[in-house]
């Protein structure tokens, strides 16, 4: 989709410092992808009280096994 937008030049320059892209088009696409991914993540607070752990679950033993 083609569109014309006015971008904040200072913000665009700052964004280019953090992104490994070379064009404004790539920068905007990257920003949109990150925006959507960020909002698509489930808020972990919504899971409070819904996750049941097994009584025999021993996270300390699992840590020792992985080290």
N, CA, C, O and CB atoms as a CASP TS submission, in Angstrom:
PFRMAT TS
TARGET T0000
AUTHOR 0000-0000-0000
METHOD Language model
MODEL 1
PARENT N/A
ATOM      1  N   UNK     1       0.842  -1.168   0.000  1.00  0.00           N
ATOM      2  CA  UNK     1       0.000   0.000   0.000  1.00  0.00           C
ATOM      3  C   UNK     1       0.892   1.237   0.000  1.00  0.00           C
ATOM      4  O   UNK     1       1.805   1.348   0.819  1.00  0.00           O
ATOM      5  CB  UNK     1      -0.961  -0.005   1.215  1.00  0.00           C
ATOM      6  N   UNK     2       0.641   2.125  -0.877  1.00  0.00           N
ATOM      7  CA  UNK     2       1.406   3.371  -0.946  1.00  0.00           C
ATOM      8  C   UNK     2       0.720   4.422  -0.091  1.00  0.00           C
ATOM      9  O   UNK     2      -0.506   4.527  -0.055  1.00  0.00           O
ATOM     10  CB  UNK     2       1.548   3.864  -2.413  1.00  0.00           C
ATOM     11  N   UNK     3       1.548   5.195   0.593  1.00  0.00           N
ATOM     12  CA  UNK     3       1.024   6.316   1.366  1.00  0.00           C
ATOM     13  C   UNK     3       2.126   7.342   1.560  1.00  0.00           C
ATOM     14  O   UNK     3       3.309   7.001   1.535  1.00  0.00           O
ATOM     15  CB  UNK     3       0.466   5.842   2.734  1.00  0.00           C
ATOM     16  N   UNK     4       1.755   8.561   1.749  1.00  0.00           N
ATOM     17  CA  UNK     4       2.716   9.623   2.043  1.00  0.00           C
ATOM     18  C   UNK     4       2.539  10.034   3.492  1.00  0.00           C
ATOM     19  O   UNK     4       1.423  10.297   3.939  1.00  0.00           O
ATOM     20  CB  UNK     4       2.531  10.846   1.088  1.00  0.00           C
ATOM     21  N   UNK     5       3.646  10.089   4.226  1.00  0.00           N
ATOM     22  CA  UNK     5       3.585  10.500   5.623  1.00  0.00           C
ATOM     23  C   UNK     5       4.733  11.457   5.917  1.00  0.00           C
ATOM     24  O   UNK     5       5.762  11.446   5.240  1.00  0.00           O
ATOM     25  CB  UNK     5       3.639   9.271   6.568  1.00  0.00           C
ATOM     26  N   UNK     6       4.539  12.271   6.923  1.00  0.00           N
ATOM     27  CA  UNK     6       5.578  13.184   7.377  1.00  0.00           C
ATOM     28  C   UNK     6       6.190  12.570   8.628  1.00  0.00           C
ATOM     29  O   UNK     6       5.493  12.305   9.607  1.00  0.00           O
ATOM     30  CB  UNK     6       5.008  14.631   7.656  1.00  0.00           C
ATOM     31  N   UNK     7       7.510  12.345   8.586  1.00  0.00           N
ATOM     32  CA  UNK     7       8.209  11.718   9.706  1.00  0.00           C
ATOM     33  C   UNK     7       9.081  12.733  10.427  1.00  0.00           C
ATOM     34  O   UNK     7       9.588  13.678   9.821  1.00  0.00           O
ATOM     35  CB  UNK     7       9.061  10.536   9.219  1.00  0.00           C
ATOM     36  N   UNK     8       9.245  12.529  11.705  1.00  0.00           N
ATOM     37  CA  UNK     8      10.136  13.360  12.507  1.00  0.00           C
ATOM     38  C   UNK     8      11.575  12.989  12.143  1.00  0.00           C
ATOM     39  O   UNK     8      12.016  11.872  12.411  1.00  0.00           O
ATOM     40  CB  UNK     8       9.868  13.171  14.049  1.00  0.00           C
ATOM     41  N   UNK     9      12.309  13.930  11.529  1.00  0.00           N
ATOM     42  CA  UNK     9      13.665  13.655  11.048  1.00  0.00           C
ATOM     43  C   UNK     9      14.608  13.216  12.166  1.00  0.00           C
ATOM     44  O   UNK     9      15.428  12.320  11.968  1.00  0.00           O
ATOM     45  CB  UNK     9      14.227  14.884  10.367  1.00  0.00           C
ATOM     46  N   UNK    10      14.499  13.835  13.324  1.00  0.00           N
ATOM     47  CA  UNK    10      15.364  13.477  14.455  1.00  0.00           C
ATOM     48  C   UNK    10      15.083  12.040  14.899  1.00  0.00           C
ATOM     49  O   UNK    10      16.004  11.270  15.170  1.00  0.00           O
ATOM     50  CB  UNK    10      15.152  14.458  15.641  1.00  0.00           C
ATOM     51  N   UNK    11      13.821  11.701  14.965  1.00  0.00           N
ATOM     52  CA  UNK    11      13.434  10.349  15.374  1.00  0.00           C
ATOM     53  C   UNK    11      13.880   9.310  14.347  1.00  0.00           C
ATOM     54  O   UNK    11      14.313   8.219  14.720  1.00  0.00           O
ATOM     55  CB  UNK    11      11.916  10.268  15.577  1.00  0.00           C
ATOM     56  N   UNK    12      13.780   9.632  13.083  1.00  0.00           N
ATOM     57  CA  UNK    12      14.212   8.723  12.017  1.00  0.00           C
ATOM     58  C   UNK    12      15.717   8.485  12.109  1.00  0.00           C
ATOM     59  O   UNK    12      16.170   7.345  12.008  1.00  0.00           O
ATOM     60  CB  UNK    12      13.840   9.292  10.625  1.00  0.00           C
ATOM     61  N   UNK    13      16.496   9.552  12.301  1.00  0.00           N
ATOM     62  CA  UNK    13      17.953   9.404  12.438  1.00  0.00           C
ATOM     63  C   UNK    13      18.305   8.536  13.632  1.00  0.00           C
ATOM     64  O   UNK    13      19.200   7.694  13.548  1.00  0.00           O
ATOM     65  CB  UNK    13      18.624  10.776  12.577  1.00  0.00           C
ATOM     66  N   UNK    14      17.607   8.735  14.743  1.00  0.00           N
ATOM     67  CA  UNK    14      17.840   7.934  15.946  1.00  0.00           C
ATOM     68  C   UNK    14      17.489   6.463  15.689  1.00  0.00           C
ATOM     69  O   UNK    14      18.212   5.568  16.127  1.00  0.00           O
ATOM     70  CB  UNK    14      17.010   8.486  17.132  1.00  0.00           C
ATOM     71  N   UNK    15      16.405   6.217  14.996  1.00  0.00           N
ATOM     72  CA  UNK    15      15.980   4.846  14.695  1.00  0.00           C
ATOM     73  C   UNK    15      16.999   4.136  13.815  1.00  0.00           C
ATOM     74  O   UNK    15      17.252   2.946  13.998  1.00  0.00           O
ATOM     75  CB  UNK    15      14.610   4.848  14.010  1.00  0.00           C
ATOM     76  N   UNK    16      17.584   4.853  12.865  1.00  0.00           N
ATOM     77  CA  UNK    16      18.598   4.252  11.998  1.00  0.00           C
ATOM     78  C   UNK    16      19.824   3.799  12.787  1.00  0.00           C
ATOM     79  O   UNK    16      20.519   2.874  12.365  1.00  0.00           O
ATOM     80  CB  UNK    16      19.017   5.241  10.917  1.00  0.00           C
ATOM     81  N   UNK    17      20.098   4.430  13.916  1.00  0.00           N
ATOM     82  CA  UNK    17      21.229   4.020  14.754  1.00  0.00           C
ATOM     83  C   UNK    17      21.027   2.620  15.324  1.00  0.00           C
ATOM     84  O   UNK    17      21.988   1.879  15.530  1.00  0.00           O
ATOM     85  CB  UNK    17      21.434   5.018  15.892  1.00  0.00           C
ATOM     86  N   UNK    18      19.777   2.267  15.575  1.00  0.00           N
ATOM     87  CA  UNK    18      19.466   0.990  16.221  1.00  0.00           C
ATOM     88  C   UNK    18      19.065  -0.105  15.243  1.00  0.00           C
ATOM     89  O   UNK    18      19.069  -1.283  15.602  1.00  0.00           O
ATOM     90  CB  UNK    18      18.365   1.184  17.216  1.00  0.00           C
ATOM     91  N   UNK    19      18.726   0.255  14.037  1.00  0.00           N
ATOM     92  CA  UNK    19      18.233  -0.726  13.067  1.00  0.00           C
ATOM     93  C   UNK    19      19.309  -1.035  12.031  1.00  0.00           C
ATOM     94  O   UNK    19      20.117  -0.178  11.671  1.00  0.00           O
ATOM     95  CB  UNK    19      16.955  -0.210  12.373  1.00  0.00           C
ATOM     96  N   UNK    20      19.297  -2.261  11.569  1.00  0.00           N
ATOM     97  CA  UNK    20      20.262  -2.658  10.531  1.00  0.00           C
ATOM     98  C   UNK    20      19.602  -2.593   9.150  1.00  0.00           C
ATOM     99  O   UNK    20      19.693  -3.531   8.358  1.00  0.00           O
ATOM    100  CB  UNK    20      20.806  -4.094  10.804  1.00  0.00           C
ATOM    101  N   UNK    21      18.949  -1.488   8.883  1.00  0.00           N
ATOM    102  CA  UNK    21      18.303  -1.258   7.588  1.00  0.00           C
ATOM    103  C   UNK    21      18.888   0.004   6.978  1.00  0.00           C
ATOM    104  O   UNK    21      19.519   0.804   7.669  1.00  0.00           O
ATOM    105  CB  UNK    21      16.749  -1.137   7.735  1.00  0.00           C
ATOM    106  N   UNK    22      18.676   0.175   5.686  1.00  0.00           N
ATOM    107  CA  UNK    22      19.285   1.315   5.000  1.00  0.00           C
ATOM    108  C   UNK    22      18.275   2.290   4.409  1.00  0.00           C
ATOM    109  O   UNK    22      18.639   3.405   4.034  1.00  0.00           O
ATOM    110  CB  UNK    22      20.178   0.821   3.913  1.00  0.00           C
ATOM    111  N   UNK    23      17.014   1.883   4.322  1.00  0.00           N
ATOM    112  CA  UNK    23      16.019   2.782   3.730  1.00  0.00           C
ATOM    113  C   UNK    23      14.908   3.081   4.733  1.00  0.00           C
ATOM    114  O   UNK    23      14.675   2.333   5.683  1.00  0.00           O
ATOM    115  CB  UNK    23      15.427   2.167   2.442  1.00  0.00           C
ATOM    116  N   UNK    24      14.240   4.189   4.489  1.00  0.00           N
ATOM    117  CA  UNK    24      13.113   4.550   5.354  1.00  0.00           C
ATOM    118  C   UNK    24      11.995   3.521   5.240  1.00  0.00           C
ATOM    119  O   UNK    24      11.307   3.224   6.216  1.00  0.00           O
ATOM    120  CB  UNK    24      12.582   5.950   4.997  1.00  0.00           C
ATOM    121  N   UNK    25      11.825   2.988   4.049  1.00  0.00           N
ATOM    122  CA  UNK    25      10.787   1.974   3.849  1.00  0.00           C
ATOM    123  C   UNK    25      11.054   0.753   4.728  1.00  0.00           C
ATOM    124  O   UNK    25      10.147   0.249   5.390  1.00  0.00           O
ATOM    125  CB  UNK    25      10.715   1.558   2.364  1.00  0.00           C
ATOM    126  N   UNK    26      12.299   0.281   4.732  1.00  0.00           N
ATOM    127  CA  UNK    26      12.662  -0.860   5.574  1.00  0.00           C
ATOM    128  C   UNK    26      12.490  -0.518   7.057  1.00  0.00           C
ATOM    129  O   UNK    26      12.045  -1.346   7.852  1.00  0.00           O
ATOM    130  CB  UNK    26      14.115  -1.296   5.293  1.00  0.00           C
ATOM    131  N   UNK    27      12.848   0.707   7.407  1.00  0.00           N
ATOM    132  CA  UNK    27      12.731   1.149   8.790  1.00  0.00           C
ATOM    133  C   UNK    27      11.276   1.143   9.253  1.00  0.00           C
ATOM    134  O   UNK    27      10.972   0.672  10.348  1.00  0.00           O
ATOM    135  CB  UNK    27      13.327   2.544   8.951  1.00  0.00           C
ATOM    136  N   UNK    28      10.389   1.661   8.424  1.00  0.00           N
ATOM    137  CA  UNK    28       8.962   1.696   8.772  1.00  0.00           C
ATOM    138  C   UNK    28       8.401   0.281   8.853  1.00  0.00           C
ATOM    139  O   UNK    28       7.632  -0.026   9.764  1.00  0.00           O
ATOM    140  CB  UNK    28       8.166   2.527   7.737  1.00  0.00           C
ATOM    141  N   UNK    29       8.779  -0.588   7.907  1.00  0.00           N
ATOM    142  CA  UNK    29       8.302  -1.973   7.959  1.00  0.00           C
ATOM    143  C   UNK    29       8.782  -2.677   9.223  1.00  0.00           C
ATOM    144  O   UNK    29       8.018  -3.407   9.855  1.00  0.00           O
ATOM    145  CB  UNK    29       8.772  -2.745   6.721  1.00  0.00           C
ATOM    146  N   UNK    30      10.031  -2.463   9.593  1.00  0.00           N
ATOM    147  CA  UNK    30      10.572  -3.048  10.815  1.00  0.00           C
ATOM    148  C   UNK    30       9.819  -2.536  12.035  1.00  0.00           C
ATOM    149  O   UNK    30       9.462  -3.310  12.923  1.00  0.00           O
ATOM    150  CB  UNK    30      12.067  -2.735  10.946  1.00  0.00           C
ATOM    151  N   UNK    31       9.581  -1.240  12.073  1.00  0.00           N
ATOM    152  CA  UNK    31       8.862  -0.643  13.203  1.00  0.00           C
ATOM    153  C   UNK    31       7.449  -1.209  13.312  1.00  0.00           C
ATOM    154  O   UNK    31       6.976  -1.490  14.413  1.00  0.00           O
ATOM    155  CB  UNK    31       8.807   0.887  13.058  1.00  0.00           C
ATOM    156  N   UNK    32       6.779  -1.375  12.182  1.00  0.00           N
ATOM    157  CA  UNK    32       5.420  -1.935  12.199  1.00  0.00           C
ATOM    158  C   UNK    32       5.425  -3.385  12.670  1.00  0.00           C
ATOM    159  O   UNK    32       4.555  -3.787  13.442  1.00  0.00           O
ATOM    160  CB  UNK    32       4.784  -1.842  10.804  1.00  0.00           C
ATOM    161  N   UNK    33       6.405  -4.180  12.209  1.00  0.00           N
ATOM    162  CA  UNK    33       6.499  -5.577  12.641  1.00  0.00           C
ATOM    163  C   UNK    33       6.716  -5.663  14.144  1.00  0.00           C
ATOM    164  O   UNK    33       6.078  -6.464  14.826  1.00  0.00           O
ATOM    165  CB  UNK    33       7.638  -6.297  11.901  1.00  0.00           C
ATOM    166  N   UNK    34       7.625  -4.828  14.662  1.00  0.00           N
ATOM    167  CA  UNK    34       7.895  -4.840  16.095  1.00  0.00           C
ATOM    168  C   UNK    34       6.693  -4.354  16.890  1.00  0.00           C
ATOM    169  O   UNK    34       6.417  -4.880  17.969  1.00  0.00           O
ATOM    170  CB  UNK    34       9.109  -3.981  16.412  1.00  0.00           C
ATOM    171  N   UNK    35       5.984  -3.376  16.387  1.00  0.00           N
ATOM    172  CA  UNK    35       4.783  -2.868  17.050  1.00  0.00           C
ATOM    173  C   UNK    35       3.728  -3.958  17.163  1.00  0.00           C
ATOM    174  O   UNK    35       3.146  -4.167  18.228  1.00  0.00           O
ATOM    175  CB  UNK    35       4.218  -1.662  16.290  1.00  0.00           C
ATOM    176  N   UNK    36       3.486  -4.653  16.051  1.00  0.00           N
ATOM    177  CA  UNK    36       2.481  -5.717  16.042  1.00  0.00           C
ATOM    178  C   UNK    36       2.900  -6.866  16.960  1.00  0.00           C
ATOM    179  O   UNK    36       2.084  -7.380  17.725  1.00  0.00           O
ATOM    180  CB  UNK    36       2.258  -6.235  14.607  1.00  0.00           C
ATOM    181  N   UNK    37       4.177  -7.273  16.884  1.00  0.00           N
ATOM    182  CA  UNK    37       4.658  -8.367  17.736  1.00  0.00           C
ATOM    183  C   UNK    37       4.554  -8.002  19.209  1.00  0.00           C
ATOM    184  O   UNK    37       4.189  -8.835  20.037  1.00  0.00           O
ATOM    185  CB  UNK    37       6.107  -8.723  17.387  1.00  0.00           C
ATOM    186  N   UNK    38       4.871  -6.770  19.529  1.00  0.00           N
ATOM    187  CA  UNK    38       4.809  -6.326  20.916  1.00  0.00           C
ATOM    188  C   UNK    38       3.381  -6.382  21.454  1.00  0.00           C
ATOM    189  O   UNK    38       3.161  -6.801  22.590  1.00  0.00           O
ATOM    190  CB  UNK    38       5.362  -4.909  21.042  1.00  0.00           C
ATOM    191  N   UNK    39       2.426  -5.968  20.654  1.00  0.00           N
ATOM    192  CA  UNK    39       1.039  -5.955  21.103  1.00  0.00           C
ATOM    193  C   UNK    39       0.372  -7.326  20.996  1.00  0.00           C
ATOM    194  O   UNK    39      -0.665  -7.562  21.616  1.00  0.00           O
ATOM    195  CB  UNK    39       0.254  -4.945  20.303  1.00  0.00           C
ATOM    196  N   UNK    40       0.951  -8.209  20.226  1.00  0.00           N
ATOM    197  CA  UNK    40       0.382  -9.549  20.079  1.00  0.00           C
ATOM    198  C   UNK    40       0.786 -10.471  21.229  1.00  0.00           C
ATOM    199  O   UNK    40       0.136 -11.486  21.477  1.00  0.00           O
ATOM    200  CB  UNK    40       0.817 -10.158  18.752  1.00  0.00           C
ATOM    201  N   UNK    41       1.879 -10.106  21.938  1.00  0.00           N
ATOM    202  CA  UNK    41       2.309 -10.921  23.076  1.00  0.00           C
ATOM    203  C   UNK    41       1.252 -10.897  24.158  1.00  0.00           C
ATOM    204  O   UNK    41       0.652  -9.864  24.453  1.00  0.00           O
ATOM    205  CB  UNK    41       3.654 -10.423  23.633  1.00  0.00           C
ATOM    206  N   UNK    42       1.046 -12.037  24.726  1.00  0.00           N
ATOM    207  CA  UNK    42       0.063 -12.124  25.793  1.00  0.00           C
ATOM    208  C   UNK    42       0.634 -11.484  27.052  1.00  0.00           C
ATOM    209  O   UNK    42       1.793 -11.705  27.400  1.00  0.00           O
ATOM    210  CB  UNK    42      -0.343 -13.595  26.056  1.00  0.00           C
ATOM    211  N   UNK    43      -0.167 -10.711  27.712  1.00  0.00           N
ATOM    212  CA  UNK    43       0.245 -10.090  28.961  1.00  0.00           C
ATOM    213  C   UNK    43       0.328 -11.178  30.030  1.00  0.00           C
ATOM    214  O   UNK    43      -0.673 -11.814  30.359  1.00  0.00           O
ATOM    215  CB  UNK    43      -0.746  -8.953  29.383  1.00  0.00           C
ATOM    216  N   UNK    44       1.514 -11.383  30.563  1.00  0.00           N
ATOM    217  CA  UNK    44       1.727 -12.456  31.530  1.00  0.00           C
ATOM    218  C   UNK    44       0.861 -12.299  32.777  1.00  0.00           C
ATOM    219  O   UNK    44       0.543 -13.282  33.447  1.00  0.00           O
ATOM    220  CB  UNK    44       3.185 -12.507  31.928  1.00  0.00           C
ATOM    221  N   UNK    45       0.488 -11.082  33.080  1.00  0.00           N
ATOM    222  CA  UNK    45      -0.362 -10.883  34.258  1.00  0.00           C
ATOM    223  C   UNK    45      -1.726 -11.530  34.083  1.00  0.00           C
ATOM    224  O   UNK    45      -2.381 -11.868  35.069  1.00  0.00           O
ATOM    225  CB  UNK    45      -0.530  -9.396  34.544  1.00  0.00           C
ATOM    226  N   UNK    46      -2.160 -11.705  32.846  1.00  0.00           N
ATOM    227  CA  UNK    46      -3.449 -12.340  32.599  1.00  0.00           C
ATOM    228  C   UNK    46      -3.419 -13.832  32.932  1.00  0.00           C
ATOM    229  O   UNK    46      -4.467 -14.450  33.115  1.00  0.00           O
ATOM    230  CB  UNK    46      -3.861 -12.139  31.147  1.00  0.00           C
ATOM    231  N   UNK    47      -2.213 -14.412  33.010  1.00  0.00           N
ATOM    232  CA  UNK    47      -2.085 -15.832  33.310  1.00  0.00           C
ATOM    233  C   UNK    47      -2.058 -16.122  34.808  1.00  0.00           C
ATOM    234  O   UNK    47      -2.054 -17.286  35.208  1.00  0.00           O
ATOM    235  CB  UNK    47      -0.840 -16.374  32.670  1.00  0.00           C
ATOM    236  N   UNK    48      -2.040 -15.076  35.645  1.00  0.00           N
ATOM    237  CA  UNK    48      -1.959 -15.268  37.086  1.00  0.00           C
ATOM    238  C   UNK    48      -3.103 -16.150  37.582  1.00  0.00           C
ATOM    239  O   UNK    48      -4.281 -15.887  37.339  1.00  0.00           O
ATOM    240  CB  UNK    48      -1.980 -13.916  37.807  1.00  0.00           C
ATOM    241  N   UNK    49      -2.704 -17.202  38.282  1.00  0.00           N
ATOM    242  CA  UNK    49      -3.686 -18.123  38.846  1.00  0.00           C
ATOM    243  C   UNK    49      -4.186 -19.176  37.881  1.00  0.00           C
ATOM    244  O   UNK    49      -4.979 -20.031  38.275  1.00  0.00           O
ATOM    245  CB  UNK    49      -4.837 -17.361  39.356  1.00  0.00           C
ATOM    246  N   UNK    50      -3.759 -19.146  36.643  1.00  0.00           N
ATOM    247  CA  UNK    50      -4.234 -20.099  35.644  1.00  0.00           C
ATOM    248  C   UNK    50      -3.233 -21.211  35.368  1.00  0.00           C
ATOM    249  O   UNK    50      -3.583 -22.233  34.777  1.00  0.00           O
ATOM    250  CB  UNK    50      -4.552 -19.380  34.363  1.00  0.00           C
ATOM    251  N   UNK    51      -1.991 -21.016  35.793  1.00  0.00           N
ATOM    252  CA  UNK    51      -0.956 -22.013  35.554  1.00  0.00           C
ATOM    253  C   UNK    51      -0.801 -22.847  36.823  1.00  0.00           C
ATOM    254  O   UNK    51      -0.549 -22.311  37.903  1.00  0.00           O
ATOM    255  CB  UNK    51       0.402 -21.342  35.146  1.00  0.00           C
ATOM    256  N   UNK    52      -0.953 -24.145  36.684  1.00  0.00           N
ATOM    257  CA  UNK    52      -0.823 -25.063  37.817  1.00  0.00           C
ATOM    258  C   UNK    52       0.465 -25.852  37.662  1.00  0.00           C
ATOM    259  O   UNK    52       0.693 -26.491  36.635  1.00  0.00           O
ATOM    260  CB  UNK    52      -2.049 -26.020  37.915  1.00  0.00           C
ATOM    261  N   UNK    53       1.303 -25.806  38.683  1.00  0.00           N
ATOM    262  CA  UNK    53       2.541 -26.567  38.668  1.00  0.00           C
ATOM    263  C   UNK    53       2.333 -27.897  39.372  1.00  0.00           C
ATOM    264  O   UNK    53       1.562 -27.998  40.326  1.00  0.00           O
ATOM    265  CB  UNK    53       3.681 -25.774  39.330  1.00  0.00           C
ATOM    266  N   UNK    54       3.025 -28.904  38.894  1.00  0.00           N
ATOM    267  CA  UNK    54       2.978 -30.228  39.496  1.00  0.00           C
ATOM    268  C   UNK    54       3.547 -30.151  40.908  1.00  0.00           C
ATOM    269  O   UNK    54       4.520 -29.431  41.135  1.00  0.00           O
ATOM    270  CB  UNK    54       3.761 -31.259  38.638  1.00  0.00           C
ATOM    271  N   UNK    55       2.964 -30.873  41.860  1.00  0.00           N
ATOM    272  CA  UNK    55       3.429 -30.864  43.244  1.00  0.00           C
ATOM    273  C   UNK    55       4.886 -31.299  43.347  1.00  0.00           C
ATOM    274  O   UNK    55       5.614 -30.820  44.216  1.00  0.00           O
ATOM    275  CB  UNK    55       2.554 -31.772  44.100  1.00  0.00           C
ATOM    276  N   UNK    56       5.318 -32.202  42.470  1.00  0.00           N
ATOM    277  CA  UNK    56       6.679 -32.728  42.507  1.00  0.00           C
ATOM    278  C   UNK    56       7.671 -31.885  41.699  1.00  0.00           C
ATOM    279  O   UNK    56       8.831 -32.272  41.560  1.00  0.00           O
ATOM    280  CB  UNK    56       6.686 -34.143  41.992  1.00  0.00           C
ATOM    281  N   UNK    57       7.245 -30.778  41.184  1.00  0.00           N
ATOM    282  CA  UNK    57       8.112 -29.925  40.371  1.00  0.00           C
ATOM    283  C   UNK    57       9.195 -29.317  41.261  1.00  0.00           C
ATOM    284  O   UNK    57       8.895 -28.667  42.262  1.00  0.00           O
ATOM    285  CB  UNK    57       7.288 -28.806  39.660  1.00  0.00           C
ATOM    286  N   UNK    58      10.442 -29.533  40.891  1.00  0.00           N
ATOM    287  CA  UNK    58      11.568 -29.030  41.678  1.00  0.00           C
ATOM    288  C   UNK    58      12.484 -28.227  40.758  1.00  0.00           C
ATOM    289  O   UNK    58      13.358 -28.779  40.090  1.00  0.00           O
ATOM    290  CB  UNK    58      12.350 -30.201  42.364  1.00  0.00           C
ATOM    291  N   UNK    59      12.266 -26.920  40.736  1.00  0.00           N
ATOM    292  CA  UNK    59      13.036 -26.081  39.837  1.00  0.00           C
ATOM    293  C   UNK    59      14.515 -26.047  40.206  1.00  0.00           C
ATOM    294  O   UNK    59      15.365 -25.863  39.335  1.00  0.00           O
ATOM    295  CB  UNK    59      12.476 -24.683  39.833  1.00  0.00           C
ATOM    296  N   UNK    60      14.831 -26.223  41.492  1.00  0.00           N
ATOM    297  CA  UNK    60      16.228 -26.209  41.921  1.00  0.00           C
ATOM    298  C   UNK    60      16.971 -27.418  41.359  1.00  0.00           C
ATOM    299  O   UNK    60      18.121 -27.303  40.936  1.00  0.00           O
ATOM    300  CB  UNK    60      16.322 -26.190  43.460  1.00  0.00           C
ATOM    301  N   UNK    61      16.320 -28.565  41.356  1.00  0.00           N
ATOM    302  CA  UNK    61      16.946 -29.768  40.808  1.00  0.00           C
ATOM    303  C   UNK    61      17.188 -29.620  39.311  1.00  0.00           C
ATOM    304  O   UNK    61      18.206 -30.081  38.796  1.00  0.00           O
ATOM    305  CB  UNK    61      16.074 -31.001  41.083  1.00  0.00           C
ATOM    306  N   UNK    62      16.261 -28.982  38.618  1.00  0.00           N
ATOM    307  CA  UNK    62      16.417 -28.766  37.178  1.00  0.00           C
ATOM    308  C   UNK    62      17.577 -27.814  36.895  1.00  0.00           C
ATOM    309  O   UNK    62      18.305 -28.003  35.920  1.00  0.00           O
ATOM    310  CB  UNK    62      15.116 -28.210  36.572  1.00  0.00           C
ATOM    311  N   UNK    63      17.757 -26.804  37.726  1.00  0.00           N
ATOM    312  CA  UNK    63      18.877 -25.885  37.549  1.00  0.00           C
ATOM    313  C   UNK    63      20.196 -26.623  37.697  1.00  0.00           C
ATOM    314  O   UNK    63      21.118 -26.430  36.905  1.00  0.00           O
ATOM    315  CB  UNK    63      18.797 -24.731  38.556  1.00  0.00           C
ATOM    316  N   UNK    64      20.280 -27.466  38.713  1.00  0.00           N
ATOM    317  CA  UNK    64      21.527 -28.212  38.962  1.00  0.00           C
ATOM    318  C   UNK    64      21.820 -29.155  37.805  1.00  0.00           C
ATOM    319  O   UNK    64      22.977 -29.319  37.418  1.00  0.00           O
ATOM    320  CB  UNK    64      21.436 -29.010  40.286  1.00  0.00           C
ATOM    321  N   UNK    65      20.786 -29.774  37.249  1.00  0.00           N
ATOM    322  CA  UNK    65      20.967 -30.712  36.146  1.00  0.00           C
ATOM    323  C   UNK    65      21.488 -29.997  34.897  1.00  0.00           C
ATOM    324  O   UNK    65      22.278 -30.567  34.145  1.00  0.00           O
ATOM    325  CB  UNK    65      19.646 -31.428  35.834  1.00  0.00           C
ATOM    326  N   UNK    66      21.051 -28.753  34.670  1.00  0.00           N
ATOM    327  CA  UNK    66      21.440 -27.997  33.481  1.00  0.00           C
ATOM    328  C   UNK    66      22.804 -27.352  33.607  1.00  0.00           C
ATOM    329  O   UNK    66      23.366 -26.915  32.603  1.00  0.00           O
ATOM    330  CB  UNK    66      20.420 -26.942  33.191  1.00  0.00           C
ATOM    331  N   UNK    67      23.348 -27.278  34.795  1.00  0.00           N
ATOM    332  CA  UNK    67      24.678 -26.650  34.983  1.00  0.00           C
ATOM    333  C   UNK    67      25.782 -27.603  34.847  1.00  0.00           C
ATOM    334  O   UNK    67      26.945 -27.223  34.978  1.00  0.00           O
ATOM    335  CB  UNK    67      24.782 -26.004  36.305  1.00  0.00           C
TER
END
